[in-house]
Amino acid sequence: MGKVRGNAADAADGDRLSGPAIDVEPERGRVWVVEDSPTQAELARRVLSPLHHVELLPDAAAALVRVGDTLPDVLVLDWHLPGMSGLELCRTLRQTLDEATLPILMMTGHAREHEVVEALEAGANDYVTKPYHPPELRARVGTLARLKRLYQRAWADQRRQRLLAEAGARMSASLDLGETLASVLRLAVPELATLAAVELLEGPAEERGALLLAHSEPEVEARLRALPRSPVFKDHPLRTALRSEHPLLVHGPDEVLERLSLSPAHRQELALLGLRSAMIVPLSARGQVLGLLYFASSDQGYTAEDLQLAEELGRRAALSFDNARFFETAQRERARAEDANRAKDEFLAMVSHELRTPLNAILGWIRMLQLGALSSDKRARALDIVERNAHNQLALIEDLLDVSRIISGKLRLGVQEVDPVKIVESALDAVRPAADAKDIRLKPAITPTGLIPADPDRLLQVASNLLTNAVKFTPRGGRVEVSLARIADSVELAVVDTGRGISPDFLPHVFERFRQAEGGQVPPQGGLGLGLAIVRHIIELHGGTIEAFSEGEGKGARFTVRLPVALPKTEGEGRKPSPGALEELRLRCDLQGVHVLVVDDAQDARDLIASILEACGARVTTASSAPEGLEALKAGRPDLLISDIGMPGQSGYDLISRVRTLPAGEGGRTPAVALTGHAHMEDRTRALVAGFQTHVPKPIDPTELVLVVATAVGRMPSP
């Protein structure tokens, strides 16, 4: 005997959340007639076939076999069947299948009331007596079929609401990004899908691709997880869903494979699953498409009701995803703020100590001079001490002023053609007395580099700081090596010492403001510890880089500065790409038809960005202020907004805040890119929290700008 299915909650035609996807017209039900008389069976077929698909079964055994495979909408049983009677068959079926899952119509003998009572007690939904009138049989069968469909819809609605409620509870219970996404997939499999997966399109490259997936069979899931991650690439069919921000319903094995496979290996694995239908739902929150969620089934095809459920799950998942992402950002910001506050407290303690030390010496010796208690020799020494400490205090104050200028963005360069050789030699001359006093050998290896555009005073400040630190932190009898050379299109300055080195834990923070390797204690060598932070900013203003390397404490350190021989334009300007570079960008990133709004108060910056993007096929509209940009966005509905942050009056942060309050129809969900004067993590984080999708640091690199724009508008660059 075939396997009999479970009750309504587990029945094949009831366990789909939106009801069965029948391969026939909705009004034509599936009716099985179990009748051993060929004449009576044929009569029933003729009566019912105009409205239903009718299958004739000769006895109870045949019916039990068929029930093990699938279920009809209505089962019509003759009372008198060979072997197992219709009454016995009804009782057997009712042990596992209720009246709603399998409606049964019993055909009894004429005027045999006891048979009617027995049939109803055995579990029959209705009865008809022989001989019957054809309209009566059609009406009773039709009523039972409609009641089953109504029950299935009600059951599906109930399960749908239960699933959504459970999904909401699970997603709200955790702010962990992985748990949030996994909870959606685990709920969907196997109730809604054979396979469910999330493709994450935002975030670092190592997080993109198939972030999470679930399959009804653990071994299949393990194989799919083992495949290399492949982000959704340019012109992939999934891009249709992302560009339109509308869900897709896909039918047919070939179409499912075409839509979902990301690589040949991925396609091969998916083909083994026999997937027949799929739903693809974009994950969108606050105007940004974060990724997509898809469900695939190897059973009967998905319906429009299934798609509505998937869309609601996707909407809730996107909100949870967004909340989790911003919770993580807030946690990092909080930790960073706590570190910054602690560092500032420690810094204030150091400032107090470092400013008081020379001040105490100055006031003390001046008081002695005022009292006239010093000999002529001691008076001369006292004046030397006062002068030296005054210079020390001036240097500390200059460092504080430089940090203030850096924070406010007011540190400017006085650029001219300078010879780096003379700069480094001057710095060496300045530190030589201190090196000699500690018996430290200075080993210069300086070669001519030619003139470079730089601020001579700031460049001297950089070289002096690096050399002073090297001498300060190198013990007596040590060595400091200084090299200067032209390497390709850069000038490289390296300072290597045999001093106390830098611990691996502190090395990543060596250029940060308000950080001390001693964990906040006053540095034993004196100073505020601001020098390297200032040096880094000066080098970045010159378009250069600085790196620190140390094998650990007691193993010395190496600082390497690289400066370009051609200084990039600053604050709002950038490098004009060559025609060849523009052509290469155009071939890699086709921005044809993309409308970009550029908001920047600097005319040169607007012209530069427009020329770069227009060369790649984009249409560019420009605005010179935040209010003008807001009006242009509402009027023109661009595909992308690019806004400078540091504009007078209303900043870029003010602009994006206003944009995100607009309805979607007025551009409130427009993707946005921030232009910032710095490339630090805190600038990127602040831009993301404000509502930008990403940021581009100044000076603008044409290649980076085009790649960012292409990614933001879904025109992924060709490999």
LINGISUL-V928803 format. One record per helix or strand of 2 or more residues. SS is the DSSP state (H for helix, E for strand). FROM is the first residue (numbers start at 1). TO is the last residue. If there is no record, write none. Layout:
BEGIN
SS&FROM&TO / SS&FROM&TO
END
This chain:
BEGIN
E&29&34 / H&38&48 / E&52&57 / H&60&67 / E&74&78 / H&86&94 / E&103&108 / H&113&122 / E&126&129 / H&134&172 / H&177&188 / E&195&200 / H&205&207 / E&209&215 / H&218&226 / H&238&244 / E&248&251 / H&253&260 / H&264&271 / E&277&285 / E&288&297 / H&304&371 / H&376&408 / E&416&419 / H&420&437 / E&441&446 / E&451&454 / H&456&472 / E&479&487 / E&490&497 / H&504&507 / H&531&541 / E&545&549 / E&557&564 / H&579&588 / E&595&599 / H&603&615 / E&619&623 / H&626&636 / E&640&644 / H&652&660 / H&664&666 / E&671&676 / H&681&690 / E&694&697 / H&702&712
END
